[in-house]
């Protein structure tokens, strides 16, 4: 079977995000199972042997592509140019299919591009739900941004409704997307988790090596990642544990304070936190995955404070390492973390509850270590690459055969 996978960029060394991590993992598994796998990304077709073919248009098509890129740069709001980008992506997938015909292609639902791809090639395009826009909590937007968001949701709804098969990492994401985008949940669909590689030589969290006062959060400083919730929770935690210290890792994209305006980390810290709290926080900015590992090993607890998530790899990576963790209970979180057994859940956007959960975990190191071990075991049983990858291959086989997954 020749499988096509779409990725926002490639190879993974160019920068990690959830989709790239997912594509990287399943690609390797499919190849190990004897399948031919190609990755389509930014006008190139990356073959299973590591070589790459150009998908850049030529002649008149190249003139059109340049015009579309110029239009995209000219538009004041980037989302307004995304239909043009989607058509270009569909042409790239069609060009890839002409070079090396696919049996099946999988791509994300974002911006509705999978619907355009499905019309461009004569083989099934599986729509993978990586982050349906309609499910994300409302935030402060300008009128233009809100119009663009409505257009995006309409395009994604068309893609989800028309897809031959839709897969999602949790039941909550699948149900929410079907409800919001008008797809019959009984129609071809499959709930298949995101996979994680479990390497025998990977670093493991050890209680004896962890700093009992160290808290780690990895995620963008923005609204959806709940950066404000984390900082306010940490200030509450310091009242209970004055020696606690927090390390923040991730790019500073700012919190919306009003439509069209954002507040970065430094401004938020200066206006919302007391100096004593700020003195206990280290903000590292964007780090490479290899630089995050020692921080995770030294932290007593890893925190996910998000208002919304799909199936975050930063959570899976903490679980795979056996790190104790606390996460907010965004829809679907309870399908990944079993509250009180493999981690602790706290209500979304409730900084006091998050602080209480952190205090509870840090106050019982032995129980925290046991939860970390249980999280790693859960990864092996439910989310390992072998388990998840084979479920995806079975889904593809059934889709090609015209059978419901």
N, C-alpha and C positions, 0 to 999 in steps of 0.2 A: 504494500500500500504506500502510495506517495502522498504524504501529508504536508500541507502548507500551513505555516503558522505566521501570523502577522505580529510585528513588534514595533513600538514607536522608535526604537533605535537598536542597533546591533553593531558589533558584538557587545556582550554585557559589560565588558571592561570600560565602555564609553560612559557608563553611569547606570546605577541601579534604580529601578522602581518596581512596583508590584507586578506589573505586566511582564517586564523584562525578566524578572526572577522566575515567574511562572513559565514563560516560554523556554527559558534556559533549562529549567528542570525537566519539563515534559519532553523537550527535544532530545535530550540525552537518553531518557528512558525509552523513547520510541526507537531510536537508533539501536540501542542495546537489545531491543526486542526484534531487530532485523528489518525495520521499516526504513524507507527512504524519506527523509525529512528536509524540507527547505524553509528558510525564514525569509519573508518579504519585509524589507525595511528600507525606507528612504531611497527609492529608485535602484535598489540592488536586491538580487536574489542570492542568498547565502545557502550554498549547497551543504549536504551532510559531510562532505570531505573537507570543509573549511574554505573552499574556493568561493568566488563570488562572480556573478554575471550582472552586467549593467541592464537596468530596465528603463534608462533615460529615453524619452521619446526623441525621434529624429524627424527632420524635415518639417512639414507643416504642423505636425503634432507637437514638435518642440517649440515652435513659435507660440502655439496656443498655451502650452504649459508655462512658458516664460511670462505670457500676458497674465495668466491666472496668479502666478507668484507676485507679479507687480501689483495686481489688484489687491491681493492679500496684505501686502505691506502698506498700501494706500489707505485701506479701511481704518477708520478710527478705532473700531471695536473688533479685535481679532476674530471673535466668534462669528461675526458677519461674513467672513470669508471662508468659513469652514465647509459650506457645500462645495465650493470650488476645490478645496483640498480633498474632500471626499471623492469627487469625481476623478481627481488625479490618482488617488490611491487605488480606486477601482480599475483605472487603466493600467496601473503597474501590476495589479494582480492578474489582469487579463494577459498582459505581456508575459508575465512569468508562466502562466498556463500554456501559452503558445510555445515557449521554450522548453518547458518540462511539464507536461500535463499532470495535473493533480487528480487524485481520487477524491480528496476532501480537503477543505480549508477551514480553519478556525480563526476567528478574530473577535475582538471585543465589540460591545454594543455602542460604544461612545460615539456621539454625534450622528448615529444612524448609518455609519459607513458600511456596515455589514450588509445592509439592504442593497446598496449600490454595487457592492462586490458580488452579491448573489445574482444580480441581473447581468453582470459582466462575464461570468463563466458558467459553463453547463454542468457543473458538479456541485454537490451540496456545500453550503457555507454554514458552519455551525456558529451560532452567536453565543459567545461566552460573556456572562454578566460580571464585569469587573468593577462596576460602580455606576449603576443607573442614576442619572441626574435627578430624576423625579423623587427618589427616595431620600435625598440628602436634606438635612434640616434647613429651614429658611434662614437667610442671612441678609444683612443690609446691602442692598444693591441700588444702583442708579436705575432710572427708567429704561435707559438703553440696555444696561446689563440684564435687566429683568426680561426685556423683549428677546434678547439673544438666548436667555435661558429657556424661555418658552419655545423658541424655535428648535433648540437642541432637544428638548423633551419630546416635541412632536416628531422629530426625525428619528429619535431612539424608539418611540412608540411604533412607528412604521416598521423599523428594523426588527423589533421583538415580535410584533404580530405576524410578520411575513416569513420569519426564519423557519426553515424546515425542522430545526432542532435548536432548543435553547438549553444551555447548561448554566448552573449557578453553584457557588461554593457552599451556600447554606439554604435551608428551607425558608428562612425569613426573607432572604434576598429574592428567591424565586417567587414566593407568594406576593411580596410587595411589588415586584416588577410586573407580574401578570395582572395584578389588580390595577396598578397605575397606568399601564400601557395597553390594557384591554386584550390580553392574550388569554385564551382558554387554558387554565392550568393543567387540564387533562390531555392537552395536545402534546405531541412529542417534546419531552423535557426530561432533564436528569439533574439531580442534585449531586454534585461531585466536588469534594473539597479541593482546596489548593494543596499541592504536595510540598513536602520538605525533604531534602536529602538528609539522611542520618548516617554520618560518617563515623566509623569506629575510632578514627584518630582525631576527631574534632574535640576542641576543648570542652570540658565539662565543668559546670559550676560546682564548687565545693564550699561547704559551710565554713570550714577552717581557713579558707583563703579569702572569705568575704569580709568587708568592713561592715560591722553591724549598724553603722549610722549612714551608710551610703545609699542614696536613691537615684535611679537612672531613668530618664525619659528620653526616648528616641522618636522624633517626629517633627514635622514642620512647626514653626511658631506661627500658627494661624487658628482660625475659628474652628474648622472641622476637627483638627487634632486636639482641640481643647486645651491649648497652651495656657489660657487664662485660668481655667479650672485647676490645672496642675500647680501653677504658681500660688494661687490663693490657698489651695490645699496644703502646700508645703509650709506656708506661713502659719496655718493652723497646727500642722504637725510639730513645728518648732516649739509651740507652747507646751506640748507633751514631751518632746524629745529635743532639748536645746542643742544637742550635739549633732543632730541630723544635718546632712549636707546633700545637695541636689546637683546632679550633672544633667544639663540639657544638651541634646545633640540634634541638629537638623537646621535647615535653612530658615532664615527669618523672612517670612512672607507677609507678616503683619496681621493684626486683628482689625476687622472693620469696626470703626467707631461711629460712622455715619456713612450714608451712601457716597461712594467715591473717595472716602478717606480711610486710611489705615494707620494703626499705631504699631510700631516695631517693638522689639524686646526691650531696648534701653528705655524708651519712653514709657512703656507699660510699667517696667520695674521702678522707674523714678517716680511715677505718679500713683501707683497702686500698692507698692510694697514699702514697708518700713526699712530703713537702712540695715538693721540687724538681719533681716531676712535676706536682703540682697547680698550681704557679705558671706552667706552660706550657700550661694548659688554659683556654679561655674557653667557658663554658656560656651560650648565648644563650636557651635556652628555646624556646617556640613562636614562630615567625616566619611572616609572610605569604610566599607564593611570590615576590613581587617583591623581598622583602628577602633571600631566599636567593641570588638570581642573582649579585649582586656578590661574595658569599662564594665561590660556585663559580668565578667568573672569576679570583679571586685565589689560589685553592688550587692547589697543585701536583698534588694527588690527591684524589679523592672516594672515600670508603670506605663499603661496605655490609657490616656485620659480623653480619648476622642469622643466627639459628639456623634460621629458616624464613621463606620468602617465597612469594608466588604469582607475581606478575609486576610488581614494584614500579615505580611511576612515578618515584620518586626516582632509580632506576637509569636508566630510559629518558631522563629529563631530562638527566642527566649525559652520556649517550651522544650525545643530540641536540645538545648544546652542544660536543661534541668534547673533553670533559674526560677526562683520564687517570683510570682507576679501578681499584680493587681490591675484589673482592667475595668473600665466603665462598661455598663451593660447595654451597649448599642444593639440594635436588632440583629440577632444571630450570634452574639458573643457567647450566649449560654450553650450554643451548639459546639463551641470550640473549647471553652473553659468550663469545667464542672465546678460550680461555686462551692468552696469549702473543701474540695478534694484536690483539684489540680491548679488552684488559684483562687483569688477572691474577686467578686464582682461588686461594683458600686454604681449607684444610679448616675445617669448621664448628667453632666453640668452641675453636680452637687459637690462642691469642694469640701464641705464638712464631712460628708459621708466618705469621700475619697481619703481624707486625712485619717478618719477613724479606721478604715480598712488598712491603711499603711501602718498605723500604730499597732493594730492587732497582729499583723504579720511580723513586724519588726520586734514585737514583744515576746514572740515565741519562736526563736530560731529553729528549734528542732522540728516544730510543726511546719515551718516555712520550707525547710529542706525536704520534708516528706512530700509536701505539695509539689515541689520542683521535680522530685523523682517521679511522682504520679503523672505530671505533665509530660515528661519525656516518654514514659510508657504509653501514654495516650497517643502521642505522635507516632510511635512505632506501630500501633495497632490501627489507627484511623487515618493518619495523614502522611504516612511514608510514601516515598516516590513509587515503590513497587505496587503498593495497594491502590493508590490514586491513579497512577499511570495506566494500569491494566483496566481500571474502570473506564477511563477515557477511550482506550482502544476498543473496548467492547461497545461503547456508545458509537464510535465511528463506524465499526463493522455493521451495526444495526441500522445506522443512518443510511449507509451506502446500499444496504439490502432493502431499504424502505420499510423497516420495522421500527416500532417504538422502542426507545432505549429502556 
